[in-house]
Amino acid sequence: MSGHIRRCEKDKTYTLMSQCPACGGVTRTAHPARFSPEDRFGEFRRRVKEWKT
Ligand SMILES: [Zn+2]
């Protein structure tokens, strides 16, 4: 159990489960050591997508 931290794509809730306990959304694997820069890029890309849609 090294602990694969996952994060909900919707509300950014961190969990160990594949499903968000808060909203039931799909979670993606997050790397604890470097989730900060990845989080920023991910959030930026998501917002860009939302703008274009
Ligand atoms: Zn969620």
N, CA, C, O and the ligand as a Tripos MOL2 file, in Angstrom:
@<TRIPOS>MOLECULE
protein
  213   211    54     0     0
PROTEIN
NO_CHARGES

@<TRIPOS>ATOM
      1 N           0.8440   -1.2120    0.0000 N.3       1 MET1
      2 CA          0.0000    0.0000    0.0000 C.3       1 MET1
      3 C           0.8700    1.2490    0.0000 C.2       1 MET1
      4 O           1.0100    1.9020    1.0340 O.2       1 MET1
      5 N           1.4360    1.5810   -1.1080 N.am      2 SER2
      6 CA          2.2530    2.7880   -1.1680 C.3       2 SER2
      7 C           1.3640    4.0270   -1.2530 C.2       2 SER2
      8 O           1.8220    5.1540   -1.0670 O.2       2 SER2
      9 N           0.1130    3.7960   -1.5330 N.am      3 GLY3
     10 CA         -0.8290    4.9080   -1.5540 C.3       3 GLY3
     11 C          -0.8370    5.6470   -2.8680 C.2       3 GLY3
     12 O          -0.0970    6.6120   -3.0640 O.2       3 GLY3
     13 N          -1.6730    5.1890   -3.7530 N.am      4 HIS4
     14 CA         -1.8080    5.8970   -5.0170 C.3       4 HIS4
     15 C          -2.8430    6.9930   -4.8550 C.2       4 HIS4
     16 O          -4.0490    6.7430   -4.8550 O.2       4 HIS4
     17 N          -2.3560    8.1870   -4.7210 N.am      5 ILE5
     18 CA         -3.2710    9.3040   -4.5190 C.3       5 ILE5
     19 C          -3.9350    9.6720   -5.8320 C.2       5 ILE5
     20 O          -3.2800    9.8390   -6.8610 O.2       5 ILE5
     21 N          -5.2160    9.7890   -5.7720 N.am      6 ARG6
     22 CA         -5.9810   10.1470   -6.9630 C.3       6 ARG6
     23 C          -6.7250   11.4440   -6.6940 C.2       6 ARG6
     24 O          -6.9400   11.8240   -5.5430 O.2       6 ARG6
     25 N          -7.1110   12.1120   -7.7580 N.am      7 ARG7
     26 CA         -7.7980   13.3870   -7.5840 C.3       7 ARG7
     27 C          -9.0150   13.4500   -8.4910 C.2       7 ARG7
     28 O          -8.9750   13.0490   -9.6540 O.2       7 ARG7
     29 N         -10.0890   13.9630   -7.9260 N.am      8 CYS8
     30 CA        -11.3200   14.1270   -8.7010 C.3       8 CYS8
     31 C         -11.1240   15.2500   -9.7230 C.2       8 CYS8
     32 O         -10.5800   16.3070   -9.4040 O.2       8 CYS8
     33 N         -11.5690   15.0070  -10.9380 N.am      9 GLU9
     34 CA        -11.4070   16.0170  -11.9780 C.3       9 GLU9
     35 C         -12.3940   17.1680  -11.8070 C.2       9 GLU9
     36 O         -12.1560   18.2770  -12.2860 O.2       9 GLU9
     37 N         -13.4810   16.9030  -11.1340 N.am     10 LYS10
     38 CA        -14.5310   17.9230  -11.0100 C.3      10 LYS10
     39 C         -14.2360   18.9200   -9.8930 C.2      10 LYS10
     40 O         -14.1730   20.1270  -10.1250 O.2      10 LYS10
     41 N         -14.0560   18.3950   -8.6680 N.am     11 ASP11
     42 CA        -13.8900   19.2950   -7.5260 C.3      11 ASP11
     43 C         -12.4970   19.2070   -6.9070 C.2      11 ASP11
     44 O         -12.2410   19.7740   -5.8450 O.2      11 ASP11
     45 N         -11.5910   18.4800   -7.5930 N.am     12 LYS12
     46 CA        -10.1980   18.4060   -7.1440 C.3      12 LYS12
     47 C         -10.0550   17.8070   -5.7520 C.2      12 LYS12
     48 O          -9.1440   18.1630   -5.0040 O.2      12 LYS12
     49 N         -10.9470   16.9080   -5.4140 N.am     13 THR13
     50 CA        -10.8510   16.2260   -4.1370 C.3      13 THR13
     51 C          -9.8420   15.0940   -4.2270 C.2      13 THR13
     52 O          -9.9050   14.2690   -5.1380 O.2      13 THR13
     53 N          -8.9060   15.0530   -3.2730 N.am     14 TYR14
     54 CA         -7.9060   13.9880   -3.2770 C.3      14 TYR14
     55 C          -8.4450   12.7860   -2.5280 C.2      14 TYR14
     56 O          -9.0040   12.9140   -1.4390 O.2      14 TYR14
     57 N          -8.2680   11.6090   -3.1270 N.am     15 THR15
     58 CA         -8.7710   10.3830   -2.5310 C.3      15 THR15
     59 C          -7.9250    9.2150   -2.9720 C.2      15 THR15
     60 O          -7.1220    9.3400   -3.8970 O.2      15 THR15
     61 N          -8.0930    8.0870   -2.3250 N.am     16 LEU16
     62 CA         -7.3770    6.8750   -2.7380 C.3      16 LEU16
     63 C          -8.2780    5.9930   -3.5800 C.2      16 LEU16
     64 O          -7.8470    4.9570   -4.0850 O.2      16 LEU16
     65 N          -9.5170    6.4000   -3.7290 N.am     17 MET17
     66 CA        -10.4700    5.5900   -4.4690 C.3      17 MET17
     67 C         -10.5670    6.0680   -5.9150 C.2      17 MET17
     68 O         -10.2150    7.2020   -6.2410 O.2      17 MET17
     69 N         -11.0550    5.1690   -6.7720 N.am     18 SER18
     70 CA        -11.1750    5.5110   -8.1910 C.3      18 SER18
     71 C         -12.4130    6.3500   -8.4430 C.2      18 SER18
     72 O         -12.6240    6.8640   -9.5420 O.2      18 SER18
     73 N         -13.2380    6.4790   -7.3940 N.am     19 GLN19
     74 CA        -14.4360    7.2960   -7.5280 C.3      19 GLN19
     75 C         -14.4460    8.3490   -6.4280 C.2      19 GLN19
     76 O         -14.1500    8.0490   -5.2720 O.2      19 GLN19
     77 N         -14.7810    9.5680   -6.7860 N.am     20 CYS20
     78 CA        -14.7680   10.6610   -5.8230 C.3      20 CYS20
     79 C         -15.8300   10.4480   -4.7430 C.2      20 CYS20
     80 O         -17.0000   10.2280   -5.0590 O.2      20 CYS20
     81 N         -15.4290   10.5130   -3.4690 N.am     21 PRO21
     82 CA        -16.3790   10.3360   -2.3730 C.3      21 PRO21
     83 C         -17.3170   11.5230   -2.2270 C.2      21 PRO21
     84 O         -18.3650   11.4200   -1.5890 O.2      21 PRO21
     85 N         -16.9380   12.6490   -2.8200 N.am     22 ALA22
     86 CA        -17.7330   13.8630   -2.6810 C.3      22 ALA22
     87 C         -18.8250   13.9570   -3.7360 C.2      22 ALA22
     88 O         -19.9840   14.2250   -3.4180 O.2      22 ALA22
     89 N         -18.4510   13.7350   -4.9930 N.am     23 CYS23
     90 CA        -19.4170   13.9160   -6.0710 C.3      23 CYS23
     91 C         -19.6080   12.6630   -6.9090 C.2      23 CYS23
     92 O         -20.4640   12.6330   -7.7940 O.2      23 CYS23
     93 N         -18.8110   11.6150   -6.6370 N.am     24 GLY24
     94 CA        -18.9680   10.3690   -7.3820 C.3      24 GLY24
     95 C         -18.3420   10.4160   -8.7590 C.2      24 GLY24
     96 O         -18.5590    9.5210   -9.5760 O.2      24 GLY24
     97 N         -17.5600   11.4620   -9.0240 N.am     25 GLY25
     98 CA        -16.9240   11.5990  -10.3240 C.3      25 GLY25
     99 C         -15.6910   10.7310  -10.4510 C.2      25 GLY25
    100 O         -15.2250   10.1390   -9.4780 O.2      25 GLY25
    101 N         -15.1690   10.6630  -11.6630 N.am     26 VAL26
    102 CA        -13.9810    9.8520  -11.9150 C.3      26 VAL26
    103 C         -12.7430   10.5750  -11.3960 C.2      26 VAL26
    104 O         -12.6110   11.7890  -11.5480 O.2      26 VAL26
    105 N         -11.8320    9.8100  -10.7780 N.am     27 THR27
    106 CA        -10.6010   10.4090  -10.2780 C.3      27 THR27
    107 C          -9.4280    9.9560  -11.1290 C.2      27 THR27
    108 O          -9.4640    8.8900  -11.7430 O.2      27 THR27
    109 N          -8.4050   10.7650  -11.1600 N.am     28 ARG28
    110 CA         -7.2060   10.4220  -11.9130 C.3      28 ARG28
    111 C          -6.0230   10.3420  -10.9630 C.2      28 ARG28
    112 O          -6.0060   10.9980   -9.9210 O.2      28 ARG28
    113 N          -5.0400    9.5380  -11.3270 N.am     29 THR29
    114 CA         -3.8690    9.3700  -10.4830 C.3      29 THR29
    115 C          -3.0770   10.6700  -10.3960 C.2      29 THR29
    116 O          -2.8490   11.3450  -11.4000 O.2      29 THR29
    117 N          -2.6690   11.0030   -9.1920 N.am     30 ALA30
    118 CA         -1.8720   12.2120   -8.9950 C.3      30 ALA30
    119 C          -0.5550   11.8350   -8.3410 C.2      30 ALA30
    120 O          -0.5120   10.9700   -7.4660 O.2      30 ALA30
    121 N           0.5140   12.4820   -8.7650 N.am     31 HIS31
    122 CA          1.8170   12.2030   -8.1850 C.3      31 HIS31
    123 C           2.0830   13.2160   -7.0760 C.2      31 HIS31
    124 O           2.2580   14.4030   -7.3510 O.2      31 HIS31
    125 N           2.1160   12.7590   -5.8330 N.am     32 PRO32
    126 CA          2.2820   13.6360   -4.6770 C.3      32 PRO32
    127 C           3.5310   14.5060   -4.7540 C.2      32 PRO32
    128 O           3.5170   15.6530   -4.3070 O.2      32 PRO32
    129 N           4.5930   13.9770   -5.3090 N.am     33 ALA33
    130 CA          5.8600   14.6970   -5.3050 C.3      33 ALA33
    131 C           5.8420   15.9060   -6.2410 C.2      33 ALA33
    132 O           6.5750   16.8760   -6.0470 O.2      33 ALA33
    133 N           4.9950   15.8230   -7.2470 N.am     34 ARG34
    134 CA          5.0240   16.9260   -8.2040 C.3      34 ARG34
    135 C           3.6210   17.2150   -8.7360 C.2      34 ARG34
    136 O           3.4370   17.4750   -9.9250 O.2      34 ARG34
    137 N           2.6660   17.1660   -7.8660 N.am     35 PHE35
    138 CA          1.3010   17.3980   -8.3270 C.3      35 PHE35
    139 C           1.0440   18.8880   -8.5320 C.2      35 PHE35
    140 O           0.1090   19.2690   -9.2360 O.2      35 PHE35
    141 N           1.8730   19.7290   -7.9180 N.am     36 SER36
    142 CA          1.6330   21.1650   -8.0150 C.3      36 SER36
    143 C           1.7270   21.6820   -9.4560 C.2      36 SER36
    144 O           0.7660   22.2710   -9.9520 O.2      36 SER36
    145 N           2.8640   21.4760  -10.1420 N.am     37 PRO37
    146 CA          2.9620   21.9650  -11.5150 C.3      37 PRO37
    147 C           1.9730   21.2710  -12.4380 C.2      37 PRO37
    148 O           1.3950   21.9000  -13.3240 O.2      37 PRO37
    149 N           1.7780   19.9610  -12.2270 N.am     38 GLU38
    150 CA          0.8360   19.2330  -13.0680 C.3      38 GLU38
    151 C          -0.5740   19.7310  -12.8290 C.2      38 GLU38
    152 O          -1.3850   19.8250  -13.7510 O.2      38 GLU38
    153 N          -0.8460   20.0420  -11.5970 N.am     39 ASP39
    154 CA         -2.1850   20.5350  -11.2760 C.3      39 ASP39
    155 C          -2.4480   21.8550  -11.9800 C.2      39 ASP39
    156 O          -3.5390   22.0900  -12.5010 O.2      39 ASP39
    157 N          -1.4400   22.7110  -11.9880 N.am     40 ARG40
    158 CA         -1.6290   24.0110  -12.6430 C.3      40 ARG40
    159 C          -1.8750   23.8390  -14.1320 C.2      40 ARG40
    160 O          -2.7910   24.4390  -14.6940 O.2      40 ARG40
    161 N          -1.0470   23.0100  -14.7680 N.am     41 PHE41
    162 CA         -1.2160   22.8090  -16.2090 C.3      41 PHE41
    163 C          -2.5580   22.1580  -16.4970 C.2      41 PHE41
    164 O          -3.2590   22.5430  -17.4330 O.2      41 PHE41
    165 N          -2.9110   21.1600  -15.6780 N.am     42 GLY42
    166 CA         -4.1700   20.4620  -15.9030 C.3      42 GLY42
    167 C          -5.3510   21.4090  -15.7750 C.2      42 GLY42
    168 O          -6.2650   21.4090  -16.5990 O.2      42 GLY42
    169 N          -5.3090   22.2050  -14.7350 N.am     43 GLU43
    170 CA         -6.4080   23.1400  -14.5170 C.3      43 GLU43
    171 C          -6.4770   24.1510  -15.6590 C.2      43 GLU43
    172 O          -7.5640   24.5060  -16.1150 O.2      43 GLU43
    173 N          -5.3310   24.6040  -16.1120 N.am     44 PHE44
    174 CA         -5.2850   25.5830  -17.1950 C.3      44 PHE44
    175 C          -5.8850   24.9990  -18.4640 C.2      44 PHE44
    176 O          -6.6840   25.6370  -19.1500 O.2      44 PHE44
    177 N          -5.4700   23.7380  -18.7650 N.am     45 ARG45
    178 CA         -5.9840   23.1090  -19.9820 C.3      45 ARG45
    179 C          -7.4840   22.9030  -19.8840 C.2      45 ARG45
    180 O          -8.2110   23.0950  -20.8590 O.2      45 ARG45
    181 N          -7.9470   22.5100  -18.6980 N.am     46 ARG46
    182 CA         -9.3850   22.2990  -18.5560 C.3      46 ARG46
    183 C         -10.1330   23.5940  -18.7800 C.2      46 ARG46
    184 O         -11.1780   23.6080  -19.4300 O.2      46 ARG46
    185 N          -9.6040   24.6910  -18.2420 N.am     47 ARG47
    186 CA        -10.3060   25.9620  -18.3910 C.3      47 ARG47
    187 C         -10.3070   26.4050  -19.8440 C.2      47 ARG47
    188 O         -11.2970   26.9540  -20.3290 O.2      47 ARG47
    189 N          -9.2010   26.1680  -20.5400 N.am     48 VAL48
    190 CA         -9.1390   26.5250  -21.9530 C.3      48 VAL48
    191 C         -10.1830   25.7430  -22.7280 C.2      48 VAL48
    192 O         -10.8760   26.2740  -23.5960 O.2      48 VAL48
    193 N         -10.2750   24.4500  -22.3840 N.am     49 LYS49
    194 CA        -11.2750   23.6170  -23.0510 C.3      49 LYS49
    195 C         -12.6660   24.1770  -22.8090 C.2      49 LYS49
    196 O         -13.4910   24.2500  -23.7190 O.2      49 LYS49
    197 N         -12.9100   24.5680  -21.5740 N.am     50 GLU50
    198 CA        -14.2420   25.0740  -21.2360 C.3      50 GLU50
    199 C         -14.5350   26.3540  -22.0130 C.2      50 GLU50
    200 O         -15.6600   26.5980  -22.4500 O.2      50 GLU50
    201 N         -13.4970   27.1560  -22.1670 N.am     51 TRP51
    202 CA        -13.7100   28.4140  -22.8920 C.3      51 TRP51
    203 C         -14.0620   28.1700  -24.3480 C.2      51 TRP51
    204 O         -14.9410   28.8180  -24.9180 O.2      51 TRP51
    205 N         -13.3400   27.2020  -24.9410 N.am     52 LYS52
    206 CA        -13.5310   26.9370  -26.3740 C.3      52 LYS52
    207 C         -14.8280   26.2140  -26.6660 C.2      52 LYS52
    208 O         -15.4010   26.3430  -27.7480 O.2      52 LYS52
    209 N         -15.2780   25.4590  -25.6960 N.am     53 THR53
    210 CA        -16.4830   24.6520  -25.9370 C.3      53 THR53
    211 C         -17.7110   25.5250  -26.1140 C.2      53 THR53
    212 O         -18.8090   25.0110  -26.3240 O.2      53 THR53
    213 ZN        -15.5660   15.0660   -6.9760 Zn       54 ZN54
@<TRIPOS>BOND
     1     1     2 1
     2     2     3 1
     3     3     4 2
     4     3     5 am
     5     5     6 1
     6     6     7 1
     7     7     8 2
     8     7     9 am
     9     9    10 1
    10    10    11 1
    11    11    12 2
    12    11    13 am
    13    13    14 1
    14    14    15 1
    15    15    16 2
    16    15    17 am
    17    17    18 1
    18    18    19 1
    19    19    20 2
    20    19    21 am
    21    21    22 1
    22    22    23 1
    23    23    24 2
    24    23    25 am
    25    25    26 1
    26    26    27 1
    27    27    28 2
    28    27    29 am
    29    29    30 1
    30    30    31 1
    31    31    32 2
    32    31    33 am
    33    33    34 1
    34    34    35 1
    35    35    36 2
    36    35    37 am
    37    37    38 1
    38    38    39 1
    39    39    40 2
    40    39    41 am
    41    41    42 1
    42    42    43 1
    43    43    44 2
    44    43    45 am
    45    45    46 1
    46    46    47 1
    47    47    48 2
    48    47    49 am
    49    49    50 1
    50    50    51 1
    51    51    52 2
    52    51    53 am
    53    53    54 1
    54    54    55 1
    55    55    56 2
    56    55    57 am
    57    57    58 1
    58    58    59 1
    59    59    60 2
    60    59    61 am
    61    61    62 1
    62    62    63 1
    63    63    64 2
    64    63    65 am
    65    65    66 1
    66    66    67 1
    67    67    68 2
    68    67    69 am
    69    69    70 1
    70    70    71 1
    71    71    72 2
    72    71    73 am
    73    73    74 1
    74    74    75 1
    75    75    76 2
    76    75    77 am
    77    77    78 1
    78    78    79 1
    79    79    80 2
    80    79    81 am
    81    81    82 1
    82    82    83 1
    83    83    84 2
    84    83    85 am
    85    85    86 1
    86    86    87 1
    87    87    88 2
    88    87    89 am
    89    89    90 1
    90    90    91 1
    91    91    92 2
    92    91    93 am
    93    93    94 1
    94    94    95 1
    95    95    96 2
    96    95    97 am
    97    97    98 1
    98    98    99 1
    99    99   100 2
   100    99   101 am
   101   101   102 1
   102   102   103 1
   103   103   104 2
   104   103   105 am
   105   105   106 1
   106   106   107 1
   107   107   108 2
   108   107   109 am
   109   109   110 1
   110   110   111 1
   111   111   112 2
   112   111   113 am
   113   113   114 1
   114   114   115 1
   115   115   116 2
   116   115   117 am
   117   117   118 1
   118   118   119 1
   119   119   120 2
   120   119   121 am
   121   121   122 1
   122   122   123 1
   123   123   124 2
   124   123   125 am
   125   125   126 1
   126   126   127 1
   127   127   128 2
   128   127   129 am
   129   129   130 1
   130   130   131 1
   131   131   132 2
   132   131   133 am
   133   133   134 1
   134   134   135 1
   135   135   136 2
   136   135   137 am
   137   137   138 1
   138   138   139 1
   139   139   140 2
   140   139   141 am
   141   141   142 1
   142   142   143 1
   143   143   144 2
   144   143   145 am
   145   145   146 1
   146   146   147 1
   147   147   148 2
   148   147   149 am
   149   149   150 1
   150   150   151 1
   151   151   152 2
   152   151   153 am
   153   153   154 1
   154   154   155 1
   155   155   156 2
   156   155   157 am
   157   157   158 1
   158   158   159 1
   159   159   160 2
   160   159   161 am
   161   161   162 1
   162   162   163 1
   163   163   164 2
   164   163   165 am
   165   165   166 1
   166   166   167 1
   167   167   168 2
   168   167   169 am
   169   169   170 1
   170   170   171 1
   171   171   172 2
   172   171   173 am
   173   173   174 1
   174   174   175 1
   175   175   176 2
   176   175   177 am
   177   177   178 1
   178   178   179 1
   179   179   180 2
   180   179   181 am
   181   181   182 1
   182   182   183 1
   183   183   184 2
   184   183   185 am
   185   185   186 1
   186   186   187 1
   187   187   188 2
   188   187   189 am
   189   189   190 1
   190   190   191 1
   191   191   192 2
   192   191   193 am
   193   193   194 1
   194   194   195 1
   195   195   196 2
   196   195   197 am
   197   197   198 1
   198   198   199 1
   199   199   200 2
   200   199   201 am
   201   201   202 1
   202   202   203 1
   203   203   204 2
   204   203   205 am
   205   205   206 1
   206   206   207 1
   207   207   208 2
   208   207   209 am
   209   209   210 1
   210   210   211 1
   211   211   212 2
@<TRIPOS>SUBSTRUCTURE
     1 MET1         2 RESIDUE 1 A MET
     2 SER2         6 RESIDUE 1 A SER
     3 GLY3        10 RESIDUE 1 A GLY
     4 HIS4        14 RESIDUE 1 A HIS
     5 ILE5        18 RESIDUE 1 A ILE
     6 ARG6        22 RESIDUE 1 A ARG
     7 ARG7        26 RESIDUE 1 A ARG
     8 CYS8        30 RESIDUE 1 A CYS
     9 GLU9        34 RESIDUE 1 A GLU
    10 LYS10       38 RESIDUE 1 A LYS
    11 ASP11       42 RESIDUE 1 A ASP
    12 LYS12       46 RESIDUE 1 A LYS
    13 THR13       50 RESIDUE 1 A THR
    14 TYR14       54 RESIDUE 1 A TYR
    15 THR15       58 RESIDUE 1 A THR
    16 LEU16       62 RESIDUE 1 A LEU
    17 MET17       66 RESIDUE 1 A MET
    18 SER18       70 RESIDUE 1 A SER
    19 GLN19       74 RESIDUE 1 A GLN
    20 CYS20       78 RESIDUE 1 A CYS
    21 PRO21       82 RESIDUE 1 A PRO
    22 ALA22       86 RESIDUE 1 A ALA
    23 CYS23       90 RESIDUE 1 A CYS
    24 GLY24       94 RESIDUE 1 A GLY
    25 GLY25       98 RESIDUE 1 A GLY
    26 VAL26      102 RESIDUE 1 A VAL
    27 THR27      106 RESIDUE 1 A THR
    28 ARG28      110 RESIDUE 1 A ARG
    29 THR29      114 RESIDUE 1 A THR
    30 ALA30      118 RESIDUE 1 A ALA
    31 HIS31      122 RESIDUE 1 A HIS
    32 PRO32      126 RESIDUE 1 A PRO
    33 ALA33      130 RESIDUE 1 A ALA
    34 ARG34      134 RESIDUE 1 A ARG
    35 PHE35      138 RESIDUE 1 A PHE
    36 SER36      142 RESIDUE 1 A SER
    37 PRO37      146 RESIDUE 1 A PRO
    38 GLU38      150 RESIDUE 1 A GLU
    39 ASP39      154 RESIDUE 1 A ASP
    40 ARG40      158 RESIDUE 1 A ARG
    41 PHE41      162 RESIDUE 1 A PHE
    42 GLY42      166 RESIDUE 1 A GLY
    43 GLU43      170 RESIDUE 1 A GLU
    44 PHE44      174 RESIDUE 1 A PHE
    45 ARG45      178 RESIDUE 1 A ARG
    46 ARG46      182 RESIDUE 1 A ARG
    47 ARG47      186 RESIDUE 1 A ARG
    48 VAL48      190 RESIDUE 1 A VAL
    49 LYS49      194 RESIDUE 1 A LYS
    50 GLU50      198 RESIDUE 1 A GLU
    51 TRP51      202 RESIDUE 1 A TRP
    52 LYS52      206 RESIDUE 1 A LYS
    53 THR53      210 RESIDUE 1 A THR
    54 ZN54       213 GROUP 0 **** ****
